Amino acid sequence: MTIDNLKTPKVALGTWAWGDSGETGNRYFGSHLTPAGLEEVVDKAHAAGFTLWDTALVYGMGRSETVLGEVLKRYARSDYQLSTKFNPRIAGTGDDPVADMLEQSLANLGTDYIDLYWIHNPADVARWTPHLIPLLKNGKAKHVGVSNHNLSEIKLADQILGEAGFRVEAIQNHYSLLYRSSEQAGILDYCRNHGVSFFAYMVLEQGALTGKYSSENPLPEGSSRAKNYNSMLPQLKALTDKLASIGQMHGAAAPDVATAWAIAKGTIPIIGVTKPHYIDSLVQANSITLTSNDIAELEALADAANVDTRGFWEQQM
Ligand SMILES: NC(=O)c1ccc[n+]([C@@H]2O[C@H](COP(=O)([O-])OP(=O)(O)OC[C@H]3O[C@@H](n4cnc5c(N)ncnc54)[C@H](OP(=O)(O)O)[C@@H]3O)[C@@H](O)[C@H]2O)c1
């Protein structure tokens, strides 16, 4: 049985872009992150009380986990929580590919347990979910969740874990003003009704919803996110302007309001933090209470933008 319930923070910290650190970063984000800069991010986050770090083996193929493990070394293991993922798409051929991949993550992160271990995508739920059970029993994974699963896959995974006395404790899906498929598919309601935490990823659409990028100042040239988002930036202007104007009333900025929206919808946003001052934005987001009118206006503008931000790895919900 899961002894202690998953303690969920208001906001979690995302490190996919941290895979862009080092000489040969995969440049998905087109960022140039250095361990020294990321140390500052970690120090600022911890000082503000944000201590749940989300990563995955596939982020920069180990680079995100490795740099995260390095910069967290100055802290006691009990002072932060780690969230990382088994990815069926790169499963090995040994007897237990899930346990094997977890060992790689543990080595990269320099730890002997993961607080929240995920199945990254729903390739063969019946095959992979049972492999989480021994990890929960031996304590290498304290809690488990599923990511990018639709409602029937979530229920199947929960049933499989339930037979062993465990459960799907958390869901992690793409959820932003521009991408509300988990809400439309009833996954948010499922989470609310079953006491399951919903972690929302890409709340800022990889920077496209912050108002910082525009046709004049596009996302970094050559990066994957530039290819995905640059052409839609003009359509997002009315929405990012509205985020900024709501922010002004609270002494806050557009991204803070986008994050506050995700909190208001009952989710735990995982925000990709690449610069120390983005932590201030999370503090702001936590202090903003949006009215139902603000939320309705933002969602109407998001719908009017009429863009599809589904990631290439995501299925329709
Ligand atoms: N389970 C999955 O399949 C999955 C998929 C995607 C993401 N995730 C997780 O969710 C996390 C979040 O997603 P994401 O990192 O892809 O995208 P995101 O959180 O939507 O956007 C992150 C980007 O937004 C910009 N940003 C963040 N805070 C800002 C602020 N206060 N002001 C201005 N710009 C700001 C930064 O861009 P610049 O660096 O250009 O400044 C940052 O790289 C990931 O890191 C990962 O942990 C999981």
The ligand as an SDF file (V2000), in Angstrom:
LIG
                    3D

 48 52  0  0  0  0  0  0  0  0999 V2000
    4.8760   14.5050  -19.7940 N   0  0  0  0  0  0  0  0  0  0  0  0
    5.1550   15.0730  -20.9460 C   0  0  0  0  0  0  0  0  0  0  0  0
    4.9750   14.4860  -22.0200 O   0  0  0  0  0  0  0  0  0  0  0  0
    5.6590   16.4870  -20.9480 C   0  0  0  0  0  0  0  0  0  0  0  0
    5.6740   17.2130  -22.1460 C   0  0  0  0  0  0  0  0  0  0  0  0
    6.1040   18.5320  -22.1050 C   0  0  0  0  0  0  0  0  0  0  0  0
    6.5280   19.0950  -20.9160 C   0  0  0  0  0  0  0  0  0  0  0  0
    6.5370   18.3520  -19.7720 N   0  0  0  0  0  0  0  0  0  0  0  0
    7.0390   18.9140  -18.4910 C   0  0  0  0  0  0  0  0  0  0  0  0
    6.4170   20.1560  -18.2850 O   0  0  0  0  0  0  0  0  0  0  0  0
    7.4130   21.1750  -18.1550 C   0  0  0  0  0  0  0  0  0  0  0  0
    6.8950   22.4740  -18.6890 C   0  0  0  0  0  0  0  0  0  0  0  0
    6.7860   22.4430  -20.0970 O   0  0  0  0  0  0  0  0  0  0  0  0
    7.8200   23.1980  -21.0430 P   0  0  0  0  0  0  0  0  0  0  0  0
    9.0550   23.4760  -20.2730 O   0  0  0  0  0  0  0  0  0  0  0  0
    7.9220   22.3790  -22.2780 O   0  0  0  0  0  0  0  0  0  0  0  0
    7.0610   24.5070  -21.4390 O   0  0  0  0  0  0  0  0  0  0  0  0
    6.3710   25.7270  -20.6400 P   0  0  0  0  0  0  0  0  0  0  0  0
    6.4270   25.5550  -19.1810 O   0  0  0  0  0  0  0  0  0  0  0  0
    5.0600   25.9410  -21.3020 O   0  0  0  0  0  0  0  0  0  0  0  0
    7.3050   26.9220  -21.1130 O   0  0  0  0  0  0  0  0  0  0  0  0
    8.6040   27.0470  -20.6450 C   0  0  0  0  0  0  0  0  0  0  0  0
    9.2770   28.2400  -21.3190 C   0  0  0  0  0  0  0  0  0  0  0  0
    8.5000   29.4160  -21.0760 O   0  0  0  0  0  0  0  0  0  0  0  0
    9.3660   30.5080  -20.8260 C   0  0  0  0  0  0  0  0  0  0  0  0
    9.0430   31.0150  -19.4810 N   0  0  0  0  0  0  0  0  0  0  0  0
    8.8500   30.3200  -18.3450 C   0  0  0  0  0  0  0  0  0  0  0  0
    8.5450   31.1640  -17.3290 N   0  0  0  0  0  0  0  0  0  0  0  0
    8.5380   32.4010  -17.8440 C   0  0  0  0  0  0  0  0  0  0  0  0
    8.2950   33.6860  -17.2990 C   0  0  0  0  0  0  0  0  0  0  0  0
    7.9730   33.8600  -16.0280 N   0  0  0  0  0  0  0  0  0  0  0  0
    8.4070   34.7620  -18.1270 N   0  0  0  0  0  0  0  0  0  0  0  0
    8.7220   34.6110  -19.4390 C   0  0  0  0  0  0  0  0  0  0  0  0
    8.9600   33.4140  -20.0120 N   0  0  0  0  0  0  0  0  0  0  0  0
    8.8710   32.3260  -19.2140 C   0  0  0  0  0  0  0  0  0  0  0  0
   10.7890   30.0050  -20.9240 C   0  0  0  0  0  0  0  0  0  0  0  0
   11.2590   30.3200  -22.2300 O   0  0  0  0  0  0  0  0  0  0  0  0
   12.7580   30.8710  -22.4380 P   0  0  0  0  0  0  0  0  0  0  0  0
   13.6430   29.7700  -21.9060 O   0  0  0  0  0  0  0  0  0  0  0  0
   12.8410   31.0410  -23.9090 O   0  0  0  0  0  0  0  0  0  0  0  0
   12.8900   32.1270  -21.6610 O   0  0  0  0  0  0  0  0  0  0  0  0
   10.6330   28.5120  -20.7290 C   0  0  0  0  0  0  0  0  0  0  0  0
   11.6270   27.7630  -21.3940 O   0  0  0  0  0  0  0  0  0  0  0  0
    8.6340   20.5940  -18.9100 C   0  0  0  0  0  0  0  0  0  0  0  0
    9.8230   21.2740  -18.5560 O   0  0  0  0  0  0  0  0  0  0  0  0
    8.5510   19.1680  -18.4740 C   0  0  0  0  0  0  0  0  0  0  0  0
    9.0610   19.0280  -17.1680 O   0  0  0  0  0  0  0  0  0  0  0  0
    6.0860   17.0720  -19.7790 C   0  0  0  0  0  0  0  0  0  0  0  0
  1  2  1  0
  2  3  2  0
  2  4  1  0
  4  5  1  0
  4 48  2  0
  5  6  2  0
  6  7  1  0
  7  8  2  0
  8  9  1  0
  8 48  1  0
  9 10  1  0
  9 46  1  0
 10 11  1  0
 11 12  1  0
 11 44  1  0
 12 13  1  0
 13 14  1  0
 14 15  2  0
 14 16  1  0
 14 17  1  0
 17 18  1  0
 18 19  2  0
 18 20  1  0
 18 21  1  0
 21 22  1  0
 22 23  1  0
 23 24  1  0
 23 42  1  0
 24 25  1  0
 25 26  1  0
 25 36  1  0
 26 27  1  0
 26 35  1  0
 27 28  2  0
 28 29  1  0
 29 30  1  0
 29 35  2  0
 30 31  1  0
 30 32  2  0
 32 33  1  0
 33 34  2  0
 34 35  1  0
 36 37  1  0
 36 42  1  0
 37 38  1  0
 38 39  2  0
 38 40  1  0
 38 41  1  0
 42 43  1  0
 44 45  1  0
 44 46  1  0
 46 47  1  0
M  CHG  2   8   1  16  -1
M  END
$$$$
